[in-house]
């Protein structure tokens, strides 16, 4: 849920990245951040890889279910393998990213993912594809995603100025959401016409496109901040963790994100088995239904800024999350024929809240956190958020095998709604907007 500067960092970004105003006059260029060449490249590259990942979202479990005849537990383990690296390397990655140039990290991750995804159709053509091979691909590309995601959130402020972060995040989230509509739909059609393994070959090509776009970016990112003292890796990790868990805004958001991801991935781990074996949908219909969630993401990206302007960023996040989650309860009601609409609406609405909230959270985190620990804070929040994803996937797969997929869908969607109450425990319910800098004692600590 999957899914992040103070004023000194803004000065660096303004010096190194394309400006948000025209010739220093303070008049914004027409087109906003799209007027900036480097942002367009970053946006296009990320949009391409998001399209490929949307295809992989459908292709990987379809390969397991249809081609390798895997059951719910095996599919749950496969879903967990993608996110397990967050539990293993999620925290130290933040400390490493704070010390490394981010763009080379992102390029390396793309190349690794390209090779791994391309290996699946090759193994299939050689009649050597196994569940073990899929698990290795899921684990290694998941590890690459940990490095890429952390570096990406820290890299964005060097591409756009601080005042443009909200707009940039909204446009990136919006494009990602569009591809979550197009990608799974394309994945379902490809699986229907040419076989699911071909979808992963398409995914490999999109990572190559993303790599080329990153190589063409001209902006020089600021050199990683040299620490005042040489701390051990454990001390560096502890600094990011301490800042996150002591902050009154970040802590409830992270707690909610972790538990919500447990529920989200609990039902997502079995939703394809549920649709194919319980509801009786074919591969093309499954792709379209999974794509419906992406439509919700598109809507979330469209409404994030207007809602933030009207109600405030903190209050807007509450409205989006608490208002959208209850619609998930429609998914377990899915039946063949017209009843498929329940799944479409039930998967679409929660993504409205998820994507809108991610736009708020990413911009808040990038402006709010001290730049010298931003990588660690990003990694810590994402580690805590994603740490429950493999657990949710395993739990969903286990429950699907023991009690059936429909009861599992009920349990997980009810939990998703209940977990939203955690957001009301912090200061979010009392403020209109997120603050732009942390308390002095948190920085000093």
Helices and strands as residue ranges (DSSP letters): H 7-16, G 32-35, H 37-62, I 63-67, H 72-99, H 102-125, H 131-155, G 156-158, G 162-164, H 165-193, H 196-216, H 233-246, H 250-273, I 274-279, H 283-311, H 313-324, G 325-333, G 337-339, H 340-368, G 371-373, H 374-386, H 389-402, H 405-419, G 420-425, G 427-430, H 440-444
